[in-house]
Amino acid sequence: MGHRLIQLIGEDPSLTLSAAIDHPKDPRMGEDVGAILGFGSLGVPLSSSLDRSADVVIDFSSPSATLPLAKLCAERGIPLVVGTTGFEPEQKKEIEAFASHIPLLISANFSKAVNLLFRLAGEAAKALGDSADIEIVERHHHFKKDAPSGTALRLAEAVAKAIGSTQFIHGRSGQTGERPKGEIGLHALRTGDNPGEHTIVFGLMGECLELSHRALNRDGFARGALDAAKFLAGKKPGLYTMQDLLG
């Protein structure tokens, strides 16, 4: 994601890369990020901290890295776009609290198509009610640290809200018995370099409805994050969503 963000920033005349941050143990620390990516000098060295001024910061890292970065952005009054997933409930609350100081947009997925899928999934669940058995299947690359994905959890929340359910089950094994009404199943697959696939299955007696999204590469996520950065620039402090951006 970092590579694609930098490359797409270079293609957008309205954006300028001001800093590039990675883990301090990265052996390329201090090198020009343009040279690292193989398309010439950008005058921006790879750094382990936000040591340059910026209008907006985009974060795709890990929960342990996002928390201190969010605190730093709040101290400096810099809007923050967060695409990191895998937060514990308390971590998410801690990050969201910074929205009282800065414009903050947190999303499990920045794809415009996926954010439309959230809406469609909720509408389908509401229309079908408890007559449908709802299962969510997600597939990602084997490097992904958290499971199920943040997008799968967001989809589960959308359908749960629509049908008034709080019954989530993560996979099944052994003698589980008959499937209870209102249960929402989540299943995570980790294979190869898959950038992301999500399918919501609405199973009825005699028929089945499926809503799916498949990412062909990471550009949809990266472009959505850049749109979010443009959206946050100049906004008042507050907690924003992709639905705010999409209207």
ZAZA-979937 format. One line per 2 residues: number of its first residue (from 0); their letters; for each residue x, z, y of N, C-alpha, C. Coordinates in Angstrom, 1 decimal, m for minus. Layout:
<pts>
NUM	a	X Z Y X Z Y X Z Y  ...
</pts>
This chain:
<pts>
0	mg	0.8 0.0 m1.2 0.0 0.0 0.0 0.9 0.0 1.3  1.9 0.8 1.2 2.8 0.8 2.4 3.4 m0.6 2.7
2	hr	3.8 m1.2 1.6 4.4 m2.6 1.8 3.4 m3.5 2.4  2.2 m3.5 1.9 1.1 m4.5 2.3 0.7 m4.1 3.8
4	li	0.6 m2.8 4.1 0.3 m2.5 5.5 1.3 m3.0 6.4  2.6 m2.8 6.1 3.6 m3.3 7.0 3.6 m4.8 7.2
6	ql	3.4 m5.5 6.1 3.3 m7.0 6.1 2.1 m7.5 6.9  1.0 m6.8 6.7 m0.2 m7.3 7.4 m0.2 m6.9 8.9
8	ig	0.5 m5.8 9.2 0.6 m5.4 10.6 1.4 m6.5 11.3  2.5 m7.0 10.6 3.3 m8.1 11.2 2.5 m9.4 11.5
10	ed	1.4 m9.6 10.8 0.6 m10.8 10.9 m0.5 m10.6 12.0  m0.7 m9.4 12.5 m1.8 m9.1 13.4 m1.2 m8.9 14.8
12	ps	m1.4 m9.8 15.8 m0.8 m9.7 17.1 m1.3 m8.5 17.9  m2.4 m7.9 17.4 m2.9 m6.7 18.2 m2.3 m5.4 17.7
14	lt	m1.4 m5.5 16.7 m0.8 m4.3 16.1 0.7 m4.3 16.1  1.3 m3.2 16.3 2.8 m3.0 16.3 3.2 m1.9 15.4
16	ls	4.1 m2.1 14.5 4.6 m1.0 13.6 5.5 m0.1 14.4  5.2 1.2 14.5 6.1 2.1 15.3 6.9 3.0 14.5
18	aa	6.4 3.3 13.2 7.2 4.2 12.3 6.8 3.9 10.9  7.7 4.2 10.0 7.4 4.1 8.6 8.0 5.3 7.9
20	id	7.1 6.1 7.2 7.5 7.4 6.6 7.4 7.4 5.1  8.4 8.0 4.5 8.4 8.1 3.0 9.0 9.4 2.6
22	hp	9.1 9.7 1.3 9.7 10.9 0.8 11.1 11.0 1.2  11.6 12.2 1.6 13.0 12.3 2.1 14.0 11.9 1.0
24	kd	13.7 11.9 m0.3 14.6 11.6 m1.3 14.7 10.1 m1.6  13.9 9.3 m0.9 14.0 7.8 m1.0 15.4 7.4 m0.7
26	pr	16.1 6.7 m1.6 17.5 6.3 m1.3 17.7 5.3 m0.2  16.6 4.7 0.2 16.6 3.7 1.3 16.4 4.3 2.7
28	mg	16.4 5.7 2.7 16.1 6.4 4.0 17.1 5.9 5.1  16.6 5.6 6.3 17.4 5.1 7.4 17.5 3.6 7.5
30	ed	17.2 2.9 6.4 17.3 1.5 6.4 16.1 0.8 7.1  16.3 m0.3 7.7 15.3 m1.0 8.4 14.2 m1.5 7.4
32	vg	12.9 m1.1 7.6 11.9 m1.4 6.7 11.7 m2.9 6.5  11.9 m3.7 7.5 11.8 m5.1 7.4 12.8 m5.7 6.4
34	ai	14.0 m5.2 6.5 15.1 m5.6 5.5 14.8 m5.1 4.1  14.2 m3.9 4.0 13.8 m3.4 2.7 12.8 m4.3 2.0
36	lg	11.8 m4.8 2.8 10.8 m5.7 2.3 11.2 m7.2 2.2  12.4 m7.5 2.7 12.9 m8.8 2.6 12.4 m9.8 3.6
38	fg	12.0 m9.4 4.8 11.6 m10.4 5.8 12.2 m10.2 7.1  13.4 m9.7 7.2 14.2 m9.5 8.4 13.9 m8.2 9.1
40	sl	14.8 m7.9 10.1 14.8 m6.7 10.8 13.5 m6.5 11.7  12.9 m5.3 11.6 11.8 m4.9 12.5 12.2 m3.9 13.5
42	gv	13.4 m3.4 13.4 13.8 m2.3 14.3 13.2 m1.0 14.1  12.6 m0.8 12.9 12.0 0.4 12.5 12.6 1.0 11.2
44	pl	13.4 2.1 11.3 14.1 2.6 10.1 13.1 3.4 9.3  13.3 3.4 8.0 12.5 4.3 7.1 12.9 5.7 7.4
46	ss	11.9 6.6 7.6 12.1 8.0 8.0 11.3 8.9 7.1  11.7 10.2 7.1 11.0 11.2 6.4 10.1 12.0 7.2
48	sl	10.0 11.7 8.5 9.1 12.4 9.4 8.6 11.5 10.5  7.6 11.9 11.2 7.0 11.1 12.3 7.9 11.4 13.5
50	dr	9.0 10.7 13.7 9.9 11.0 14.8 9.8 10.0 15.9  8.7 9.1 15.9 8.5 8.2 16.9 7.0 8.3 17.4
52	sa	6.7 7.8 18.6 5.4 7.9 19.1 4.5 6.9 18.4  3.2 7.1 18.3 2.3 6.2 17.7 0.9 6.5 18.3
54	dv	0.1 5.4 18.3 m1.3 5.5 18.7 m2.2 6.0 17.6  m1.9 5.6 16.4 m2.6 6.0 15.2 m1.7 6.1 14.0
56	vi	m1.9 7.0 13.1 m1.1 7.1 11.9 m2.0 6.8 10.7  m1.5 6.0 9.7 m2.2 5.7 8.5 m1.5 6.4 7.3
58	df	m2.2 7.2 6.5 m1.6 7.9 5.4 m2.1 7.5 4.1  m1.2 7.0 3.2 m1.5 6.8 1.8 m0.3 7.5 1.1
60	ss	m0.5 8.7 0.7 0.6 9.5 0.1 0.1 10.4 m1.0  0.2 11.7 m0.9 m0.3 12.6 m1.8 m0.8 13.8 m1.1
62	ps	m1.7 14.6 m1.7 m2.3 15.7 m0.9 m1.3 16.7 m0.3  m0.2 16.9 m1.0 0.8 17.8 m0.5 1.6 17.3 0.7
64	at	1.6 15.9 0.9 2.2 15.3 2.0 1.2 15.1 3.2  0.0 14.9 2.8 m1.1 14.6 3.9 m1.3 15.9 4.7
66	lp	m1.3 17.0 4.1 m1.6 18.3 4.8 m0.7 18.5 6.0  0.7 18.5 5.8 1.5 18.8 7.0 1.5 17.6 8.0
68	la	1.3 16.4 7.5 1.2 15.2 8.4 m0.1 15.4 9.3  m1.2 15.8 8.7 m2.4 16.0 9.5 m2.2 17.1 10.5
70	kl	m1.5 18.1 10.2 m1.2 19.2 11.1 m0.4 18.7 12.3  0.6 17.9 12.0 1.5 17.3 13.0 0.7 16.4 13.9
72	ca	m0.2 15.6 13.4 m1.0 14.6 14.2 m1.9 15.4 15.1  m2.5 16.5 14.6 m3.4 17.4 15.4 m2.6 18.0 16.6
74	er	m1.4 18.4 16.3 m0.5 19.0 17.4 m0.2 18.0 18.4  0.0 16.7 18.0 0.4 15.7 19.0 m0.8 14.9 19.5
76	gi	m2.0 15.2 19.0 m3.2 14.4 19.5 m3.2 13.0 19.0  m2.7 12.7 17.8 m2.6 11.3 17.3 m3.8 11.1 16.3
78	pl	m4.6 10.1 16.4 m5.7 9.8 15.5 m5.1 9.6 14.1  m5.8 10.0 13.0 m5.3 9.8 11.7 m6.3 9.2 10.7
80	vv	m5.8 8.2 10.0 m6.6 7.5 8.9 m6.0 8.0 7.6  m6.8 8.5 6.7 m6.3 9.1 5.5 m7.0 8.3 4.3
82	gt	m6.1 7.7 3.5 m6.5 7.0 2.3 m6.1 7.7 1.0  m5.4 8.8 1.2 m5.0 9.6 0.0 m6.2 10.2 m0.7
84	tg	m6.1 10.2 m2.0 m7.1 10.8 m2.8 m6.5 12.0 m3.7  m7.4 12.7 m4.4 m6.9 13.7 m5.3 m6.9 15.1 m4.7
86	fe	m7.6 15.3 m3.5 m7.6 16.6 m2.9 m8.4 17.6 m3.6  m8.0 18.8 m3.7 m8.8 19.9 m4.1 m9.8 20.2 m3.0
88	pe	m11.0 20.8 m3.3 m12.0 21.1 m2.3 m11.4 21.8 m1.1  m10.5 22.8 m1.3 m10.0 23.6 m0.2 m9.0 22.8 0.7
90	qk	m8.3 21.9 0.0 m7.4 21.0 0.8 m8.2 20.0 1.7  m9.3 19.5 1.1 m10.1 18.6 1.9 m10.7 19.3 3.1
92	ke	m11.2 20.5 2.9 m11.7 21.3 4.0 m10.7 21.6 5.1  m9.4 21.8 4.7 m8.3 22.1 5.6 m8.0 20.9 6.4
94	ie	m8.0 19.7 5.8 m7.8 18.5 6.5 m8.9 18.2 7.5  m10.1 18.3 7.0 m11.3 17.9 7.8 m11.4 18.8 9.1
96	af	m10.8 20.0 9.0 m10.8 21.0 10.1 m10.1 20.4 11.3  m9.1 19.5 11.1 m8.3 18.9 12.2 m9.1 18.0 13.0
98	as	m10.3 17.6 12.5 m11.2 16.7 13.2 m11.7 17.3 14.6  m11.5 18.6 14.7 m11.9 19.2 16.0 m10.9 19.0 17.1
100	hi	m9.7 18.5 16.6 m8.6 18.2 17.6 m8.3 16.7 17.8  m8.6 15.9 16.7 m8.2 14.5 16.8 m9.3 13.6 16.1
102	pl	m9.4 12.3 16.4 m10.2 11.5 15.6 m9.6 11.3 14.2  m10.5 11.6 13.2 m10.0 11.6 11.8 m10.9 10.8 10.9
104	li	m10.4 9.8 10.2 m11.2 9.1 9.2 m10.6 9.2 7.9  m11.4 9.7 6.9 m10.9 9.9 5.6 m11.8 9.1 4.7
106	sa	m11.2 8.3 3.8 m12.0 7.4 2.9 m11.3 7.3 1.6  m12.1 7.4 0.5 m11.5 7.2 m0.9 m11.2 5.7 m1.1
108	nf	m11.8 4.9 m0.3 m11.6 3.4 m0.4 m11.9 2.7 0.9  m11.0 1.9 1.4 m11.2 1.2 2.6 m11.7 m0.2 2.5
110	sk	m12.0 m0.7 1.3 m12.5 m2.0 1.1 m13.9 m2.1 1.7  m14.2 m3.1 2.5 m15.6 m3.2 3.0 m16.6 m3.5 1.9
112	av	m16.2 m4.2 0.9 m17.1 m4.5 m0.2 m17.4 m3.3 m1.0  m16.4 m2.4 m1.2 m16.6 m1.2 m1.9 m17.6 m0.2 m1.1
114	nl	m17.4 m0.2 0.2 m18.3 0.7 1.0 m19.7 0.2 1.0  m19.9 m1.2 0.8 m21.2 m1.7 0.6 m21.7 m1.3 m0.8
116	lf	m20.8 m1.2 m1.8 m21.2 m0.8 m3.1 m21.7 0.6 m3.1  m21.1 1.5 m2.3 m21.6 2.9 m2.2 m23.1 2.9 m1.8
118	rl	m23.4 2.0 m0.9 m24.8 2.0 m0.4 m25.7 1.4 m1.4  m25.3 0.3 m2.1 m26.1 m0.4 m3.1 m26.4 0.6 m4.3
120	ag	m25.3 1.3 m4.7 m25.4 2.2 m5.8 m26.5 3.3 m5.5  m26.5 3.8 m4.3 m27.5 4.8 m4.0 m28.9 4.3 m4.0
122	ea	m29.0 3.1 m3.4 m30.3 2.4 m3.4 m30.9 2.2 m4.8  m30.0 1.7 m5.7 m30.4 1.4 m7.1 m30.8 2.7 m7.8
124	ak	m30.0 3.7 m7.6 m30.3 5.0 m8.3 m31.6 5.6 m7.8  m31.9 5.5 m6.5 m33.1 6.0 m6.0 m34.3 5.2 m6.5
126	al	m34.2 3.9 m6.6 m35.3 3.0 m7.1 m35.6 3.2 m8.5  m34.5 3.4 m9.3 m34.7 3.6 m10.8 m35.0 5.0 m11.2
128	gd	m34.6 6.0 m10.4 m35.0 7.4 m10.7 m34.4 7.8 m12.0  m35.1 8.8 m12.6 m34.5 9.3 m13.9 m34.8 8.4 m15.1
130	sa	m35.3 7.2 m14.9 m35.6 6.3 m16.0 m34.3 5.6 m16.4  m33.2 5.8 m15.7 m31.9 5.1 m16.0 m30.9 6.1 m16.3
132	di	m30.0 5.8 m17.3 m28.8 6.5 m17.7 m27.7 5.9 m16.9  m27.0 6.8 m16.1 m26.0 6.3 m15.1 m24.6 6.7 m15.6
134	ei	m23.8 5.6 m15.7 m22.4 5.8 m16.1 m21.5 5.1 m15.2  m20.4 5.7 m14.8 m19.4 5.0 m13.9 m18.1 4.9 m14.6
136	ve	m17.6 3.6 m14.6 m16.3 3.3 m15.3 m15.4 2.8 m14.3  m14.2 3.4 m14.2 m13.1 2.9 m13.3 m11.9 2.6 m14.0
138	rh	m11.1 1.6 m13.5 m9.9 1.2 m14.2 m8.8 1.0 m13.1  m7.6 1.6 m13.3 m6.5 1.5 m12.4 m5.2 1.4 m13.1
140	hh	m4.2 1.1 m12.3 m2.8 1.0 m12.8 m2.3 2.3 m13.4  m1.3 2.2 m14.3 m0.9 3.5 m15.0 0.0 4.4 m14.2
142	fk	0.2 4.0 m12.9 1.0 4.9 m12.0 0.1 5.9 m11.3  m1.2 5.6 m11.3 m2.1 6.5 m10.5 m2.1 7.9 m11.0
144	kd	m2.0 8.8 m10.0 m1.9 10.3 m10.4 m3.2 11.0 m10.7  m4.3 10.6 m10.0 m5.5 11.4 m10.1 m6.5 10.6 m10.9
146	ap	m7.4 11.4 m11.6 m8.5 10.8 m12.4 m9.7 11.7 m12.4  m10.9 11.2 m12.3 m11.3 9.9 m12.0 m10.8 9.5 m10.5
148	sg	m10.9 8.3 m10.2 m10.5 7.9 m8.8 m11.4 8.4 m7.8  m10.9 8.5 m6.5 m11.7 9.0 m5.4 m12.9 8.1 m5.2
150	ta	m12.7 6.8 m5.5 m13.9 5.9 m5.3 m15.0 6.2 m6.3  m14.5 6.4 m7.6 m15.5 6.8 m8.6 m16.3 8.0 m8.3
152	lr	m15.6 9.0 m7.8 m16.2 10.3 m7.4 m17.2 10.0 m6.2  m16.8 9.2 m5.3 m17.7 8.9 m4.2 m18.9 8.1 m4.7
154	la	m18.8 7.2 m5.6 m19.9 6.6 m6.2 m20.8 7.6 m6.9  m20.2 8.5 m7.7 m21.0 9.5 m8.4 m21.8 10.4 m7.4
156	ea	m21.2 10.7 m6.2 m21.9 11.5 m5.2 m23.1 10.7 m4.6  m22.9 9.4 m4.5 m24.0 8.5 m3.9 m25.2 8.5 m4.8
158	va	m24.9 8.3 m6.1 m26.1 8.2 m7.1 m26.6 9.6 m7.3  m25.8 10.6 m7.3 m26.3 12.0 m7.5 m27.2 12.4 m6.4
160	ka	m26.8 12.1 m5.2 m27.7 12.4 m4.0 m29.0 11.7 m4.1  m29.0 10.5 m4.6 m30.2 9.7 m4.7 m31.2 10.2 m5.7
162	ig	m30.7 10.8 m6.8 m31.6 11.2 m7.9 m31.7 12.8 m8.0  m31.0 13.4 m7.0 m31.0 14.9 m7.0 m30.4 15.6 m8.2
164	st	m29.2 15.0 m8.6 m28.5 15.6 m9.8 m27.2 16.2 m9.4  m26.8 17.2 m10.2 m25.5 17.8 m10.1 m24.7 17.8 m11.4
166	qf	m25.3 17.0 m12.4 m24.7 17.0 m13.7 m23.7 15.9 m13.9  m22.4 16.3 m13.8 m21.3 15.3 m14.0 m20.6 15.6 m15.3
168	ih	m20.3 14.6 m16.1 m19.5 14.8 m17.3 m18.3 13.7 m17.3  m17.1 14.2 m17.6 m16.0 13.3 m17.5 m15.5 13.0 m18.9
170	gr	m16.0 11.8 m19.4 m15.7 11.4 m20.8 m16.5 12.2 m21.8  m16.5 11.8 m23.0 m17.2 12.5 m24.1 m16.4 12.5 m25.3
172	sg	m16.5 13.6 m26.1 m15.8 13.7 m27.4 m16.5 14.7 m28.3  m16.5 14.4 m29.6 m17.1 15.3 m30.6 m18.6 15.1 m30.6
174	qt	m19.3 16.1 m31.2 m20.7 16.1 m31.3 m21.4 16.6 m30.0  m21.6 15.6 m29.1 m22.1 16.0 m27.8 m23.6 16.1 m27.8
176	ge	m24.3 15.6 m28.8 m25.8 15.7 m28.8 m26.4 14.6 m28.0  m27.7 14.6 m27.9 m28.5 13.6 m27.2 m28.1 13.7 m25.7
178	rp	m28.0 12.5 m25.1 m27.7 12.5 m23.7 m28.8 13.1 m22.8  m28.6 14.1 m22.0 m29.7 14.7 m21.2 m30.0 13.8 m20.0
180	kg	m31.2 13.9 m19.5 m31.6 13.2 m18.3 m30.9 13.7 m17.1  m30.6 12.9 m16.2 m29.9 13.3 m15.0 m28.4 13.4 m15.1
182	ei	m27.9 13.2 m16.2 m26.4 13.3 m16.4 m25.7 12.1 m15.9  m24.6 12.3 m15.2 m23.8 11.1 m14.6 m22.5 11.2 m15.3
184	gl	m22.2 10.1 m16.0 m20.9 10.1 m16.8 m19.8 9.3 m16.0  m18.6 9.8 m16.0 m17.5 9.2 m15.3 m16.3 9.0 m16.4
186	ha	m15.8 7.8 m16.3 m14.8 7.4 m17.3 m13.6 6.7 m16.6  m12.4 7.2 m16.9 m11.2 6.6 m16.2 m10.3 5.9 m17.2
188	lr	m10.0 4.7 m16.9 m9.0 3.9 m17.7 m7.8 3.7 m16.9  m6.6 3.7 m17.5 m5.3 3.5 m16.8 m4.5 2.5 m17.6
190	tg	m4.4 1.3 m17.0 m3.8 0.1 m17.7 m3.0 m0.7 m16.8  m1.7 m1.0 m17.1 m0.9 m1.9 m16.5 m0.8 m1.7 m15.0
192	dn	m1.0 m2.8 m14.2 m0.8 m2.8 m12.7 m2.2 m3.0 m12.0  m3.3 m2.7 m12.7 m4.6 m3.0 m12.2 m4.8 m2.3 m10.8
194	pg	m5.1 m3.0 m9.8 m5.3 m2.4 m8.4 m6.6 m1.7 m8.3  m7.6 m1.9 m9.2 m8.8 m1.1 m9.1 m10.1 m1.9 m9.5
196	eh	m10.8 m1.3 m10.4 m12.1 m1.9 m10.8 m13.1 m0.7 m10.9  m14.3 m0.9 m10.5 m15.4 0.1 m10.6 m16.7 m0.5 m11.0
198	ti	m17.3 0.0 m12.0 m18.6 m0.4 m12.4 m19.6 0.7 m12.6  m20.8 0.6 m12.0 m21.9 1.6 m12.2 m22.9 0.9 m13.1
200	vf	m23.1 1.6 m14.2 m24.0 1.1 m15.3 m25.3 1.9 m15.2  m26.5 1.2 m15.0 m27.8 1.8 m15.0 m28.4 1.3 m16.3
202	gl	m28.4 2.2 m17.3 m29.0 1.8 m18.6 m30.4 2.2 m18.8  m31.3 1.2 m19.0 m32.7 1.5 m19.3 m33.1 1.1 m20.7
204	mg	m34.3 1.4 m21.1 m34.7 1.0 m22.4 m35.0 m0.5 m22.4  m34.2 m1.3 m23.2 m34.4 m2.7 m23.3 m33.7 m3.5 m22.2
206	ec	m33.0 m2.9 m21.3 m32.3 m3.7 m20.3 m31.2 m2.8 m19.6  m30.4 m3.5 m18.8 m29.3 m2.8 m18.2 m28.9 m3.5 m16.9
208	le	m28.7 m2.7 m15.9 m28.2 m3.2 m14.6 m26.8 m2.7 m14.3  m25.9 m3.6 m13.9 m24.5 m3.2 m13.6 m24.2 m3.7 m12.2
210	ls	m23.5 m2.8 m11.4 m23.0 m3.1 m10.1 m21.5 m2.9 m10.2  m20.7 m4.0 m9.9 m19.3 m3.9 m10.1 m18.5 m4.4 m8.8
212	hr	m17.3 m3.9 m8.7 m16.4 m4.4 m7.7 m15.0 m4.5 m8.4  m14.3 m5.6 m8.2 m13.0 m5.8 m8.8 m12.0 m6.2 m7.7
214	al	m11.0 m5.4 m7.5 m9.9 m5.8 m6.5 m9.0 m6.7 m7.2  m8.7 m7.8 m6.5 m7.8 m8.8 m7.0 m6.3 m8.5 m6.6
216	nr	m6.2 m7.8 m5.5 m4.9 m7.3 m5.0 m5.3 m6.1 m4.0  m4.3 m5.6 m3.3 m4.5 m4.5 m2.5 m4.8 m4.8 m1.0
218	dg	m5.0 m6.1 m0.7 m5.2 m6.5 0.6 m6.5 m6.1 1.2  m7.5 m6.0 0.4 m8.8 m5.5 0.9 m8.7 m4.1 1.4
220	fa	m8.0 m3.3 0.7 m7.8 m1.9 1.0 m7.0 m1.8 2.3  m5.9 m2.5 2.3 m5.0 m2.5 3.5 m5.6 m3.0 4.8
222	rg	m6.3 m4.1 4.7 m7.0 m4.6 5.9 m8.1 m3.7 6.4  m8.8 m3.0 5.4 m9.8 m2.0 5.8 m9.2 m0.8 6.5
224	al	m8.0 m0.4 6.1 m7.3 0.7 6.7 m6.8 0.4 8.1  m6.4 m0.9 8.3 m6.0 m1.3 9.6 m7.2 m1.4 10.5
226	da	m8.3 m1.9 10.0 m9.5 m1.9 10.8 m9.9 m0.5 11.2  m9.7 0.4 10.3 m10.0 1.8 10.6 m9.1 2.4 11.7
228	ak	m7.8 2.0 11.7 m6.9 2.4 12.7 m7.3 1.9 14.1  m7.7 0.6 14.1 m8.2 0.0 15.4 m9.4 0.7 15.9
230	fl	m10.3 1.1 15.0 m11.6 1.7 15.3 m11.3 3.1 15.9  m10.3 3.9 15.3 m10.1 5.2 15.8 m9.4 5.3 17.1
232	ag	m8.6 4.3 17.4 m7.8 4.3 18.7 m8.7 4.5 19.9  m8.5 5.5 20.7 m9.3 5.8 21.8 m10.6 6.5 21.6
234	kk	m10.9 6.9 20.3 m12.1 7.6 20.0 m11.9 9.1 20.4  m13.0 9.8 20.6 m13.0 11.2 20.8 m12.7 11.9 19.5
236	pg	m12.2 13.2 19.5 m12.0 13.9 18.3 m13.3 14.0 17.5  m13.2 13.9 16.1 m14.4 14.0 15.3 m14.0 13.5 13.9
238	ly	m14.9 13.7 13.0 m14.7 13.2 11.6 m15.6 12.0 11.4  m14.9 10.8 11.2 m15.5 9.5 11.1 m15.5 9.0 9.7
240	tm	m16.3 8.0 9.3 m16.4 7.4 8.0 m16.3 5.9 8.1  m16.1 5.3 7.0 m16.2 3.8 7.0 m17.5 3.3 7.3
242	qd	m18.6 4.1 7.1 m19.9 3.6 7.4 m20.0 3.6 9.0  m19.4 4.5 9.7 m19.3 4.4 11.2 m18.7 3.1 11.6
244	ll	m17.6 2.7 10.9 m16.9 1.5 11.3 m17.8 0.3 11.0  m18.4 0.3 9.8 m19.2 m0.9 9.4 m20.6 m0.9 10.1
246	g	m21.0 0.2 10.8 m22.3 0.2 11.4 m23.4 0.3 10.5
</pts>
